[in-house]
Amino acid sequence: MRRRPLFWFFVYLALSLLAVFYLVPIYVLVVNALKDYREVSVEAMWRLPEHLSLASFAKAWFGDPGTGMTGLGQNFMNSVKLVVPAVFLSVLLGSINGYVLAQWRFRGSETLFFLLLFGMFIPYQSILIPLVKVLMALHLYGTIPGLVLTHVVYGIPITTLIFRNYYAQIPRELVDAAQIDGAAVMGVYRYVILPLSAPGTVVAVIWQFTQIWNDFLFGVVITNKPDVQPITVALNNLAGSFIVEWNVQMAGALLAALPTLLVYVLMGRYFIRGLLAGSVKG
């Protein structure tokens, strides 16, 4: 028993060291983003700034016509226009699919569920050419709606899996009671299932938001014009014509990561609850 406090001391010490190691890149980003360009160098990357400056954030957001640098402001809004409808539609469709597959089993439902899950394991790179051809046929190539459609389709398998596993834990008696009261299939979903969906919805929203906001491959392939590209693609192009201002690029990286960071800070505890919801039945 006397060794137990010492054991936990080393456990927490090891976890603290790992956390510090994991956060070192964030430290480098923040410290150098707050520096003036003259202070940025490989030798001084670990040092605190001599004078705090937010000029790099302003330049990353608005750009600098003098050096040919384009800002991230428009591209940030492009990502917002992409993420909001893509997350909403993929989560809604995944919720309906999960409800039907969990509570209304039909012949071939397990096969259909397997085929939906198979979509999770198809590499993005293998479908780029047919994807571009389909979007061109729909006149959606090079547009934000085309990118929204892509992420909705690719998000349906994972959201269906999340909701199907969550809805499978809801007692069938609730569905039967709603049917006795006269509710149809979608009536049961609206009045019984949907009010109980908060934990699963939080998991699906956080997952989809993170995946879509941080995506680079679909963004660089589908959006071929700078004025419609998401922020991850614009961040890759955040450089002047003659010099590379590392403090501005690091400020841009922080601006691009800020939404996902806020989502996890504000909803992180609900994410864990959603993952554990339904894991113990009864």
C-alpha positions as CSV (number, residue, x, y, z in Angstrom):
1,M,0.0,0.0,0.0
2,R,2.9,2.4,0.7
3,R,4.1,2.0,-2.9
4,R,0.9,3.0,-4.4
5,P,1.3,6.8,-4.1
6,L,4.8,6.5,-5.5
7,F,3.5,4.4,-8.4
8,W,0.8,7.0,-9.3
9,F,3.4,9.8,-9.0
10,F,5.5,8.2,-11.8
11,V,2.4,7.6,-13.8
12,Y,1.4,11.2,-13.7
13,L,4.9,12.3,-14.2
14,A,5.1,10.2,-17.4
15,L,1.8,11.5,-18.6
16,S,2.9,15.1,-17.9
17,L,6.1,14.7,-19.9
18,L,4.2,13.2,-22.8
19,A,1.7,16.1,-22.7
20,V,4.6,18.6,-22.7
21,F,6.2,16.8,-25.6
22,Y,2.9,16.8,-27.5
23,L,2.4,20.5,-26.9
24,V,5.9,21.6,-28.0
25,P,4.8,22.3,-31.6
26,I,1.9,24.5,-30.3
27,Y,4.4,26.4,-28.2
28,V,6.6,27.0,-31.3
29,L,3.6,28.1,-33.3
30,V,2.4,30.6,-30.8
31,V,5.8,32.0,-29.8
32,N,6.9,32.6,-33.4
33,A,3.5,33.9,-34.5
34,L,3.7,36.7,-31.9
35,K,7.2,37.7,-33.2
36,D,8.2,40.3,-35.8
37,Y,9.7,38.9,-38.9
38,R,13.2,40.1,-37.9
39,E,13.1,38.0,-34.8
40,V,12.2,34.7,-36.6
41,S,15.0,32.3,-37.2
42,V,15.9,28.7,-36.6
43,E,18.2,29.6,-33.8
44,A,15.6,31.8,-32.0
45,M,12.6,29.7,-32.6
46,W,12.5,28.5,-29.0
47,R,12.9,32.0,-27.5
48,L,10.1,34.2,-26.3
49,P,9.4,37.3,-28.4
50,E,11.1,40.4,-27.4
51,H,8.1,42.5,-28.3
52,L,4.6,41.0,-28.7
53,S,3.2,41.7,-32.1
54,L,-0.1,40.8,-33.7
55,A,0.9,42.1,-37.1
56,S,1.6,38.5,-38.4
57,F,-2.1,37.6,-37.6
58,A,-3.4,40.7,-39.4
59,K,-1.1,39.9,-42.4
60,A,-2.2,36.3,-42.5
61,W,-5.9,37.3,-42.4
62,F,-5.8,40.3,-44.8
63,G,-2.8,39.5,-46.9
64,D,-0.1,41.9,-48.1
65,P,-0.4,43.3,-51.7
66,G,3.1,44.6,-51.5
67,T,4.6,41.1,-51.4
68,G,1.9,39.4,-53.4
69,M,0.6,37.5,-50.3
70,T,-3.1,36.7,-50.2
71,G,-4.9,36.6,-46.9
72,L,-7.0,33.8,-45.4
73,G,-10.1,35.8,-44.6
74,Q,-12.1,34.8,-47.7
75,N,-10.9,31.2,-47.5
76,F,-11.9,31.0,-43.9
77,M,-15.4,32.0,-44.9
78,N,-15.3,29.4,-47.7
79,S,-14.5,26.7,-45.1
80,V,-17.5,27.9,-43.0
81,K,-19.8,27.7,-46.0
82,L,-18.5,24.2,-46.6
83,V,-18.5,22.8,-43.1
84,V,-22.0,24.0,-42.0
85,P,-24.1,22.4,-44.7
86,A,-21.8,19.3,-45.1
87,V,-21.9,18.5,-41.4
88,F,-25.7,19.1,-41.1
89,L,-26.6,17.0,-44.1
90,S,-24.1,14.1,-43.3
91,V,-25.2,14.0,-39.7
92,L,-28.9,14.1,-40.6
93,L,-28.7,11.4,-43.3
94,G,-26.5,9.3,-40.9
95,S,-29.1,9.7,-38.2
96,I,-31.9,8.5,-40.4
97,N,-29.9,5.6,-41.8
98,G,-28.8,4.6,-38.3
99,Y,-32.4,4.7,-37.1
100,V,-33.8,2.6,-39.9
101,L,-31.0,0.0,-39.7
102,A,-31.2,-0.2,-35.9
103,Q,-34.9,-0.2,-35.2
104,W,-36.5,-1.3,-38.5
105,R,-34.7,-4.4,-39.6
106,F,-35.6,-5.7,-43.0
107,R,-34.4,-8.3,-45.3
108,G,-30.9,-7.4,-46.5
109,S,-30.4,-4.7,-43.9
110,E,-27.2,-6.2,-42.6
111,T,-25.9,-6.5,-46.2
112,L,-26.8,-2.8,-46.8
113,F,-25.1,-1.8,-43.6
114,F,-22.0,-3.7,-44.6
115,L,-21.9,-2.0,-48.0
116,L,-22.3,1.4,-46.3
117,L,-19.4,0.6,-44.0
118,F,-17.3,-0.5,-46.9
119,G,-17.3,3.1,-48.1
120,M,-15.2,4.0,-45.0
121,F,-12.3,1.9,-46.3
122,I,-12.1,3.2,-49.8
123,P,-9.0,5.4,-50.1
124,Y,-9.6,9.0,-51.2
125,Q,-6.9,8.8,-53.9
126,S,-8.6,5.8,-55.6
127,I,-11.8,7.7,-56.5
128,L,-10.4,11.2,-57.4
129,I,-10.7,10.7,-61.2
130,P,-14.3,9.3,-61.2
131,L,-15.2,11.9,-58.6
132,V,-14.0,14.8,-60.7
133,K,-15.8,13.4,-63.8
134,V,-19.1,13.0,-61.9
135,L,-18.8,16.6,-60.5
136,M,-18.1,17.9,-63.9
137,A,-21.1,16.2,-65.3
138,L,-23.2,17.8,-62.5
139,H,-21.6,21.2,-63.2
140,L,-20.4,21.2,-59.6
141,Y,-16.6,20.9,-60.2
142,G,-14.7,23.9,-58.9
143,T,-17.5,25.0,-56.6
144,I,-18.2,24.9,-52.9
145,P,-21.5,22.9,-53.4
146,G,-19.5,20.3,-55.2
147,L,-17.1,20.0,-52.2
148,V,-20.1,19.9,-49.9
149,L,-21.6,17.0,-51.9
150,T,-18.3,15.1,-51.7
151,H,-18.0,15.4,-48.0
152,V,-21.7,14.5,-47.4
153,V,-21.3,11.3,-49.4
154,Y,-18.0,10.4,-47.8
155,G,-19.4,11.2,-44.4
156,I,-22.5,9.0,-44.5
157,P,-20.7,5.7,-43.7
158,I,-19.2,6.9,-40.4
159,T,-22.2,8.9,-39.3
160,T,-24.4,5.9,-40.0
161,L,-22.2,3.6,-38.0
162,I,-22.2,6.1,-35.0
163,F,-26.0,6.5,-35.0
164,R,-26.8,2.8,-35.7
165,N,-24.7,1.7,-32.7
166,Y,-26.3,4.3,-30.5
167,Y,-29.9,3.7,-31.6
168,A,-29.4,0.0,-31.1
169,Q,-29.3,0.6,-27.3
170,I,-32.7,2.4,-27.3
171,P,-35.4,0.0,-25.9
172,R,-37.7,-1.3,-28.5
173,E,-40.6,-0.8,-26.1
174,L,-40.4,2.9,-26.7
175,V,-40.8,2.4,-30.5
176,D,-43.7,0.0,-29.9
177,A,-45.4,2.4,-27.6
178,A,-45.2,5.2,-30.1
179,Q,-46.6,2.9,-32.8
180,I,-49.6,2.1,-30.5
181,D,-50.2,5.8,-30.2
182,G,-50.4,6.1,-34.0
183,A,-47.0,7.3,-34.9
184,A,-45.6,6.1,-38.3
185,V,-41.9,5.4,-39.1
186,M,-40.9,9.0,-39.4
187,G,-43.2,10.0,-36.5
188,V,-41.3,7.6,-34.2
189,Y,-38.1,9.1,-35.4
190,R,-39.2,12.7,-34.8
191,Y,-41.0,12.4,-31.5
192,V,-39.1,9.5,-29.8
193,I,-35.7,8.9,-31.4
194,L,-34.6,12.4,-32.2
195,P,-35.1,13.8,-28.7
196,L,-32.8,11.0,-27.4
197,S,-30.1,11.6,-30.0
198,A,-28.0,14.4,-28.4
199,P,-25.0,12.2,-27.3
200,G,-24.7,10.5,-30.6
201,T,-25.2,13.8,-32.5
202,V,-22.4,15.5,-30.6
203,V,-20.0,12.7,-31.5
204,A,-21.0,12.8,-35.2
205,V,-20.8,16.6,-35.4
206,I,-17.4,16.8,-33.8
207,W,-16.1,14.0,-36.0
208,Q,-17.4,15.4,-39.2
209,F,-16.5,19.0,-38.4
210,T,-12.9,18.0,-37.7
211,Q,-12.6,15.8,-40.8
212,I,-14.1,18.3,-43.2
213,W,-12.4,21.4,-41.8
214,N,-9.0,19.8,-41.9
215,D,-9.4,18.1,-45.2
216,F,-6.8,19.1,-47.9
217,L,-7.0,16.5,-50.6
218,F,-10.6,17.0,-51.7
219,G,-10.2,20.8,-51.4
220,V,-7.1,21.0,-53.6
221,V,-8.5,18.7,-56.2
222,I,-12.1,19.9,-56.5
223,T,-11.7,23.6,-56.0
224,N,-9.4,24.9,-58.7
225,K,-9.8,28.7,-58.1
226,P,-8.3,30.6,-55.1
227,D,-11.6,32.4,-54.4
228,V,-13.4,29.2,-53.6
229,Q,-10.7,27.2,-52.0
230,P,-11.0,26.2,-48.3
231,I,-8.6,27.5,-45.7
232,T,-6.4,24.4,-45.6
233,V,-5.6,24.8,-49.3
234,A,-5.1,28.6,-49.0
235,L,-2.7,28.0,-46.0
236,N,-0.5,25.9,-48.2
237,N,-0.3,28.9,-50.6
238,L,0.3,31.5,-47.8
239,A,3.7,32.8,-49.0
240,G,4.9,35.9,-50.8
241,S,6.4,36.0,-54.2
242,F,9.9,36.7,-53.0
243,I,10.3,35.8,-49.3
244,V,8.6,33.3,-46.9
245,E,7.6,35.0,-43.6
246,W,7.5,32.1,-41.2
247,N,5.8,34.1,-38.5
248,V,2.9,34.8,-40.8
249,Q,2.6,31.2,-41.9
250,M,2.6,30.1,-38.2
251,A,-0.1,32.7,-37.5
252,G,-2.1,31.4,-40.4
253,A,-1.8,27.9,-39.1
254,L,-3.2,29.0,-35.7
255,L,-6.1,30.8,-37.4
256,A,-6.9,27.7,-39.4
257,A,-6.7,25.4,-36.3
258,L,-8.8,27.8,-34.1
259,P,-12.3,26.5,-35.0
260,T,-11.5,22.9,-34.4
261,L,-9.7,23.8,-31.1
262,L,-12.8,25.7,-30.0
263,V,-15.1,22.9,-30.9
264,Y,-13.1,20.4,-28.7
265,V,-12.8,22.9,-25.9
266,L,-16.5,23.7,-25.8
267,M,-17.8,20.2,-26.6
268,G,-15.0,17.8,-25.6
269,R,-16.7,16.5,-22.5
270,Y,-19.9,15.9,-24.4
271,F,-17.8,14.0,-27.0
272,I,-16.6,11.5,-24.3
273,R,-20.1,11.2,-23.0
274,G,-21.4,10.5,-26.4
275,L,-18.8,7.8,-27.1
276,L,-19.7,6.1,-23.8
277,A,-23.5,6.5,-24.2
278,G,-25.2,3.2,-24.6
279,S,-22.0,1.2,-23.8
280,V,-23.7,-0.1,-20.6
281,K,-27.3,-1.3,-21.1
282,G,-29.7,-1.5,-18.2
